[in-house]
Amino acid sequence: MKHTPYDGSSKPFTIGLTQLDPDRWIEPDDQLQHYLDQKAQLLAQSRDTVFVTENGTQQAQSEVLQTLCEYLPARYPGLYCQDGDAMMVGGRRVALSGDDPLVIAGSLIQDDLAIMQRGDRGWRLGAAYIAFPSSWSLAEKFGRTMDEIHAPVPGFEHGTRNAELIARMFDNLPPGRFVERFNWAVNVDGSLHLPKSKSESHSATAIGLTEESAFIRIERQTLRKLPQTGAIVFTIRIYSDPLALLRQRDDAATLALSFVEQLRALDLPQAAYKGLVSKRDALISALLSIAG
């Protein structure tokens, strides 16, 4: 468990952006090849569900790819090495031409990638390679503005203070500044590719849940503005760990109690949006058991 935003450091339904050291922009780990294998399989089987693009994004896509090709070998020389028109990623050879630049860029890293561009109606999602969505489909969000993307999220609808702050932050984000934020969810499926909506009704029936059957899904997002095109690129990295792993940590009790506090603080619309109406009571019981 690399990131634990449920420790209170990143509360749900807040913007929660923090300054990010550029050296931590991309964080490959020993699961890199596993993630890239899954990405390649999804791309081959259902390309239209994981990659979308519209006219006018090609330059921004190319800038993302160029930026990664410069960053990765410099930051992780033992893992990445450019070899002519290809990048060696461990023992994997990834051609740097012959496909959409964003697809190639996403084939180098565990993170998903999304490009936002400024238009007459605000910042819009113009291109994305999303292999591991967290309970949403790319088709739902493609071409939409930030207000439209966030419309189902409690407290982020058009006209709310959060929506206004996001638009202002996007407009004013300088190219040299990196920021990150976290989301968390609890699922009964540990798969990386989860396009099915998790939202449920306010009266959803309670379900049984154990440490072994529950998975904590962490979504790490980074944002940066590209200096040449002015587009904003999101990286979205997914971590999915069995809840039972929490028990193995030295700080398990502290984390479990903080997690319980955050679960209890969710109001009904928030819990329904996160798919926790049916799971909250059982999850709190499991966490209290971990806390001892």
C-alpha positions as CSV (number, residue, x, y, z in Angstrom):
1,M,0.0,0.0,0.0
2,K,2.0,2.9,-1.3
3,H,-0.6,5.7,-0.8
4,T,-3.2,5.9,2.0
5,P,-5.3,9.0,1.4
6,Y,-8.0,7.7,3.8
7,D,-5.6,8.7,6.6
8,G,-7.3,12.1,6.5
9,S,-4.8,13.7,4.3
10,S,-7.1,13.8,1.3
11,K,-10.8,14.0,2.3
12,P,-13.5,12.9,-0.1
13,F,-15.4,15.5,-2.1
14,T,-12.8,18.2,-1.8
15,I,-10.5,19.4,-4.6
16,G,-7.5,18.4,-2.5
17,L,-4.7,19.5,-4.8
18,T,-1.2,19.6,-3.3
19,Q,2.2,20.6,-4.8
20,L,4.1,17.8,-6.4
21,D,7.8,17.4,-6.8
22,P,8.4,16.9,-10.6
23,D,10.7,13.9,-9.7
24,R,7.5,12.1,-8.5
25,W,5.4,12.9,-11.6
26,I,5.5,9.2,-12.7
27,E,6.0,6.4,-10.2
28,P,6.7,3.0,-11.9
29,D,7.0,0.0,-9.7
30,D,7.5,-3.8,-9.9
31,Q,4.0,-4.2,-11.4
32,L,4.8,-2.1,-14.5
33,Q,4.9,-5.0,-16.9
34,H,1.6,-6.4,-15.5
35,Y,-0.1,-3.1,-16.1
36,L,1.3,-2.7,-19.6
37,D,0.2,-6.2,-20.5
38,Q,-3.4,-5.4,-19.4
39,K,-3.3,-2.2,-21.3
40,A,-2.1,-3.9,-24.5
41,Q,-4.8,-6.5,-24.2
42,L,-7.6,-4.0,-23.6
43,L,-6.4,-1.9,-26.6
44,A,-6.3,-4.9,-28.8
45,Q,-9.8,-6.2,-27.7
46,S,-11.7,-2.9,-27.4
47,R,-9.7,0.1,-28.6
48,D,-12.8,2.3,-28.8
49,T,-13.6,1.9,-25.2
50,V,-10.1,2.8,-23.9
51,F,-8.9,5.5,-26.4
52,V,-10.8,8.5,-27.8
53,T,-9.6,11.6,-29.6
54,E,-11.0,14.5,-31.5
55,N,-9.5,16.8,-34.2
56,G,-7.2,19.4,-32.8
57,T,-5.5,17.3,-30.1
58,Q,-2.7,15.8,-32.2
59,Q,-0.1,18.5,-31.2
60,A,-0.9,18.1,-27.5
61,Q,-0.7,14.3,-27.8
62,S,2.7,14.6,-29.4
63,E,3.8,17.0,-26.6
64,V,2.8,14.5,-24.0
65,L,4.7,11.7,-25.7
66,Q,7.8,13.9,-26.2
67,T,7.7,15.0,-22.6
68,L,7.6,11.4,-21.3
69,C,10.4,10.3,-23.7
70,E,12.6,13.0,-22.1
71,Y,11.4,12.5,-18.5
72,L,11.4,8.7,-18.2
73,P,15.0,7.8,-19.2
74,A,16.4,10.8,-17.3
75,R,14.4,9.9,-14.1
76,Y,14.6,6.1,-14.3
77,P,17.6,5.2,-16.5
78,G,17.7,1.6,-15.1
79,L,14.2,1.1,-16.5
80,Y,13.8,3.2,-19.6
81,C,16.2,3.6,-22.5
82,Q,15.4,5.1,-25.9
83,D,16.8,3.0,-28.7
84,G,16.3,4.9,-32.0
85,D,12.6,5.1,-32.8
86,A,11.6,2.9,-29.8
87,M,11.7,3.0,-26.0
88,M,13.0,0.0,-24.1
89,V,10.8,-0.4,-21.0
90,G,12.5,-3.1,-19.0
91,G,12.6,-5.9,-21.5
92,R,9.8,-4.5,-23.6
93,R,10.3,-2.6,-26.8
94,V,7.7,0.1,-27.5
95,A,7.7,1.7,-30.9
96,L,7.5,5.5,-30.7
97,S,5.7,5.9,-34.0
98,G,3.0,4.1,-36.0
99,D,0.0,4.9,-33.6
100,D,-1.7,7.9,-32.0
101,P,0.9,9.6,-29.8
102,L,-1.3,9.4,-26.7
103,V,-1.6,5.6,-27.1
104,I,2.1,5.3,-27.4
105,A,2.6,7.5,-24.4
106,G,0.2,5.4,-22.3
107,S,2.0,2.2,-23.4
108,L,5.1,3.4,-21.6
109,I,3.6,3.9,-18.1
110,Q,1.1,2.4,-15.6
111,D,-0.9,5.6,-15.5
112,D,-3.8,6.5,-17.7
113,L,-3.7,9.8,-19.6
114,A,-6.2,12.5,-20.4
115,I,-5.8,15.8,-22.2
116,M,-8.0,18.8,-21.4
117,Q,-8.0,21.8,-23.8
118,R,-9.6,25.2,-23.3
119,G,-12.5,26.0,-25.6
120,D,-15.4,28.5,-25.7
121,R,-17.3,26.6,-23.0
122,G,-14.3,26.0,-20.8
123,W,-11.9,23.1,-20.4
124,R,-13.0,20.0,-22.3
125,L,-11.8,16.4,-22.5
126,G,-10.4,16.2,-26.0
127,A,-8.3,13.0,-25.9
128,A,-7.8,10.2,-23.4
129,Y,-6.3,6.7,-23.1
130,I,-8.1,5.3,-20.1
131,A,-7.6,1.6,-19.6
132,F,-8.4,1.5,-15.9
133,P,-11.5,3.7,-15.3
134,S,-12.8,3.9,-11.7
135,S,-16.5,3.0,-12.2
136,W,-17.1,5.2,-15.3
137,S,-16.9,4.9,-19.0
138,L,-14.8,7.0,-21.3
139,A,-17.7,7.4,-23.7
140,E,-19.7,9.2,-20.9
141,K,-17.0,11.9,-20.4
142,F,-15.4,12.4,-23.8
143,G,-15.9,15.8,-25.3
144,R,-17.5,17.2,-22.2
145,T,-16.5,20.2,-20.1
146,M,-15.3,19.9,-16.6
147,D,-18.7,21.1,-15.3
148,E,-20.4,18.4,-17.3
149,I,-17.9,15.7,-16.2
150,H,-18.4,16.7,-12.5
151,A,-22.2,17.1,-12.7
152,P,-23.0,13.8,-10.9
153,V,-20.4,14.6,-8.1
154,P,-22.1,16.1,-5.0
155,G,-20.7,19.6,-4.4
156,F,-19.1,19.9,-7.8
157,E,-22.1,20.8,-9.9
158,H,-22.1,23.8,-12.2
159,G,-22.2,27.0,-10.2
160,T,-20.8,25.6,-7.0
161,R,-17.7,27.1,-5.4
162,N,-15.7,23.9,-6.2
163,A,-16.6,24.1,-9.9
164,E,-15.5,27.8,-10.0
165,L,-12.2,27.0,-8.2
166,I,-11.4,24.2,-10.6
167,A,-11.9,26.4,-13.6
168,R,-9.8,29.2,-12.1
169,M,-7.1,26.8,-11.2
170,F,-6.9,25.3,-14.7
171,D,-6.7,28.8,-16.2
172,N,-4.0,29.9,-13.8
173,L,-1.9,26.8,-13.5
174,P,1.7,27.7,-14.6
175,P,3.5,25.1,-16.9
176,G,6.3,24.6,-14.3
177,R,3.9,23.6,-11.5
178,F,2.9,20.0,-10.9
179,V,0.0,19.1,-8.6
180,E,-1.6,15.9,-7.4
181,R,-4.7,14.7,-5.7
182,F,-6.2,11.4,-4.6
183,N,-9.5,9.6,-4.6
184,W,-10.4,6.4,-2.8
185,A,-13.2,3.8,-3.1
186,V,-14.0,0.4,-1.7
187,N,-15.0,-2.4,-4.2
188,V,-15.8,-6.1,-4.1
189,D,-13.8,-6.5,-7.2
190,G,-10.0,-5.8,-7.4
191,S,-9.8,-5.6,-11.1
192,L,-8.0,-2.6,-12.6
193,H,-10.5,-2.2,-15.4
194,L,-13.8,-1.2,-13.8
195,P,-16.0,0.7,-16.2
196,K,-19.3,-0.2,-14.5
197,S,-20.8,2.6,-12.4
198,K,-20.5,2.2,-8.6
199,S,-23.2,4.7,-7.7
200,E,-26.3,3.3,-6.0
201,S,-29.6,4.5,-4.6
202,H,-30.0,6.1,-1.2
203,S,-31.9,3.0,0.0
204,A,-29.5,0.3,-1.3
205,T,-29.6,-2.9,0.7
206,A,-26.7,-3.7,3.0
207,I,-24.4,-6.4,1.8
208,G,-21.9,-8.6,3.6
209,L,-18.3,-7.7,3.3
210,T,-15.1,-9.1,4.8
211,E,-11.5,-8.1,4.8
212,E,-10.8,-10.7,2.1
213,S,-13.7,-9.7,-0.2
214,A,-13.1,-5.9,-0.1
215,F,-10.6,-4.0,-2.1
216,I,-9.3,-0.5,-1.5
217,R,-9.0,1.3,-4.8
218,I,-6.7,4.4,-4.8
219,E,-6.7,6.8,-7.7
220,R,-3.6,9.1,-7.9
221,Q,-4.1,12.0,-10.2
222,T,-1.4,14.5,-11.3
223,L,-2.0,17.6,-13.4
224,R,0.4,19.8,-15.3
225,K,0.0,22.3,-18.1
226,L,2.0,21.6,-21.2
227,P,4.2,24.6,-22.1
228,Q,3.9,24.5,-25.9
229,T,0.2,23.8,-26.4
230,G,-1.2,25.0,-23.1
231,A,-3.2,21.8,-22.7
232,I,-3.5,20.2,-19.3
233,V,-2.5,16.5,-19.0
234,F,-3.9,14.3,-16.3
235,T,-2.1,11.2,-15.3
236,I,-4.3,8.7,-13.4
237,R,-2.6,5.8,-11.6
238,I,-4.7,3.1,-10.0
239,Y,-3.7,1.0,-7.0
240,S,-6.1,-1.8,-5.9
241,D,-5.2,-3.7,-2.7
242,P,-7.2,-6.2,-0.6
243,L,-8.4,-4.6,2.6
244,A,-6.8,-7.4,4.5
245,L,-3.3,-6.0,3.6
246,L,-4.1,-3.1,5.9
247,R,-3.8,-5.4,8.9
248,Q,-0.1,-6.0,8.0
249,R,0.9,-2.4,8.5
250,D,2.5,-1.1,11.6
251,D,0.1,1.8,11.6
252,A,-2.9,-0.4,10.8
253,A,-4.9,0.7,13.8
254,T,-4.4,4.4,13.2
255,L,-5.3,4.1,9.5
256,A,-8.3,1.9,10.2
257,L,-9.8,4.4,12.7
258,S,-9.1,7.3,10.3
259,F,-10.8,5.4,7.5
260,V,-13.9,4.8,9.8
261,E,-14.0,8.5,10.6
262,Q,-14.1,9.4,6.9
263,L,-16.8,6.8,6.2
264,R,-19.0,8.1,9.0
265,A,-18.5,11.7,7.8
266,L,-20.1,11.0,4.3
267,D,-23.6,12.2,4.0
268,L,-26.2,10.0,2.2
269,P,-25.7,11.5,-1.4
270,Q,-21.9,11.2,-1.0
271,A,-22.1,7.6,0.2
272,A,-24.5,6.8,-2.6
273,Y,-22.2,8.3,-5.3
274,K,-19.3,6.3,-4.0
275,G,-21.4,3.1,-3.8
276,L,-21.0,2.8,-0.1
277,V,-24.6,2.9,1.1
278,S,-24.7,-0.9,0.9
279,K,-21.2,-1.4,2.2
280,R,-20.6,1.2,4.8
281,D,-21.7,-0.7,7.9
282,A,-19.9,-3.9,7.1
283,L,-16.8,-2.0,6.1
284,I,-16.8,0.0,9.4
285,S,-17.1,-3.3,11.3
286,A,-14.1,-4.8,9.4
287,L,-12.0,-1.7,10.0
288,L,-12.8,-1.6,13.7
289,S,-11.7,-5.3,13.8
290,I,-8.4,-4.3,12.2
291,A,-8.0,-1.5,14.7
292,G,-8.4,-3.9,17.5
